[in-house]
Amino acid sequence: MSENSGPKLRAELDGIPTYKPGKPAAAGGPVAYKLSSNENPYPPLPGVMEQVTAAAGSFNRYPDMACTGLMNELSDRFGVPLTHLATGTGSVGVAQSLIQATSGPGDEVMYAWRSFEAYPIITQISGATSVKVPLTAGEVHDLDAMAAAITDRTRLIFVCNPNNPTGTVVRRAELERFLDRVPSDVLVVLDEAYREFIRDTEVPDGIEIYRDRPNVCVLRTFSKAYGLAGLRVGFAVAHEPVAAALRKTAVPFGVSQLAQDAAVASLRAEDKLLGRVGSLVTERTRVLETLRGQGWTVPETQANFVWLRLGERTVDFAAACEKAGVVVRPFPGEGVRVTIGEDEANDLFLGAAEAFRKEL
Ligand SMILES: Cc1ncc(COP(=O)(O)O)c(C=O)c1O
């Protein structure tokens, strides 16, 4: 027995960047809003709350491992066979399963950068190598550069549409052109966590794209538009054998009954939920236009957040926002992502942005 060695852990785990959750609003401080995690500011809808409360009465039992009710609802709602669906603990849980199912040491996982910060983490956990392709100067996916970066080791490519944290989108023609260039044995994951906030009609619905492309998988979540972030439920739409692999690799009983029932109730309350999304989209337009009016350069966003590339001033800007009562998400040295929240929170943010701008 070697001395002081402790359990042997996989070398791949060394140096994994830790996921930085959005900072919470300060408890007991001045009025403070959390605009740092792209959450839905609205509280759960009454019908959804009732379902969750009812399900809470039996959480001494394991949930339905097959998520039968939710799978049936998703199958009807999106017109996809049950065999093409897989659920997980948030779409990040499904994304991790996708990597586990496709990639290991020696393989490459490609994505734009900057994009969703979980991609490098879940890639490194699997032992695969991240290939980060810089966004263009306009903050959008550089699909030509991504296609050119494909090697015979590429196993999975994320296309985050709209992209977190920039809010920028990939449109139908360029996506189709890119997909035509990707070898059929490379899985392309269209991460559509913010799909419901899209108003640009040129942005394709991934579920239409996947239908005749066996190497395309679509990720969706109930965390954002549907407001169930705390319950952890997301899903993938993919052909066999990808969907089957996901069902195999999923953590048994990962999606709680509360989450399953809340997701079904949310799909059934879609009119109300999408009304709320509509209000957030209206606020998004107001925030974007006001920022531009103040002189900021802000990329067109189709998500529930805006992106300000502040470079070296990022941390100072985030501190100024916090002083004004809103917590935003800084990426030091790069920029700040700000979620569209309650009207008052957006006003506080816009006030802070205006004051900061005047100081420049
Ligand atoms: C692009 C993107 N994908 C996936 C997720 C994961 O969401 P969840 O695991 O809550 O479904 C997020 C959350 O921030 C995201 O921004």
Ligand as a Chemical Component Dictionary entry (heavy atoms), coordinates in Angstrom:
data_LIG
# 
_chem_comp.id                   LIG 
_chem_comp.type                 NON-POLYMER 
_chem_comp.pdbx_formal_charge   0 
_chem_comp.three_letter_code    LIG 
# 
loop_
_chem_comp_atom.comp_id 
_chem_comp_atom.atom_id 
_chem_comp_atom.alt_atom_id 
_chem_comp_atom.type_symbol 
_chem_comp_atom.charge 
_chem_comp_atom.model_Cartn_x 
_chem_comp_atom.model_Cartn_y 
_chem_comp_atom.model_Cartn_z 
_chem_comp_atom.pdbx_ordinal 
LIG C1 C1 C 0 -27.201 27.222 -23.433 1  
LIG C2 C2 C 0 -27.623 26.499 -22.216 2  
LIG N1 N1 N 0 -27.829 25.189 -22.281 3  
LIG C3 C3 C 0 -28.220 24.490 -21.219 4  
LIG C4 C4 C 0 -28.433 25.110 -20.012 5  
LIG C5 C5 C 0 -28.789 24.248 -18.865 6  
LIG O1 O1 O 0 -30.011 24.471 -18.343 7  
LIG P1 P1 P 0 -30.713 23.378 -17.448 8  
LIG O2 O2 O 0 -29.696 22.365 -17.057 9  
LIG O3 O3 O 0 -31.244 24.118 -16.300 10 
LIG O4 O4 O 0 -31.750 22.764 -18.329 11 
LIG C6 C6 C 0 -28.229 26.472 -19.874 12 
LIG C7 C7 C 0 -28.412 27.136 -18.581 13 
LIG O5 O5 O 0 -27.969 28.191 -18.303 14 
LIG C8 C8 C 0 -27.823 27.182 -21.012 15 
LIG O6 O6 O 0 -27.589 28.490 -20.955 16 
# 
loop_
_chem_comp_bond.comp_id 
_chem_comp_bond.atom_id_1 
_chem_comp_bond.atom_id_2 
_chem_comp_bond.value_order 
_chem_comp_bond.pdbx_ordinal 
LIG C1 C2 SING 1  
LIG C2 N1 SING 2  
LIG C2 C8 DOUB 3  
LIG N1 C3 DOUB 4  
LIG C3 C4 SING 5  
LIG C4 C5 SING 6  
LIG C4 C6 DOUB 7  
LIG C5 O1 SING 8  
LIG O1 P1 SING 9  
LIG P1 O2 DOUB 10 
LIG P1 O3 SING 11 
LIG P1 O4 SING 12 
LIG C6 C7 SING 13 
LIG C6 C8 SING 14 
LIG C7 O5 DOUB 15 
LIG C8 O6 SING 16 
# 
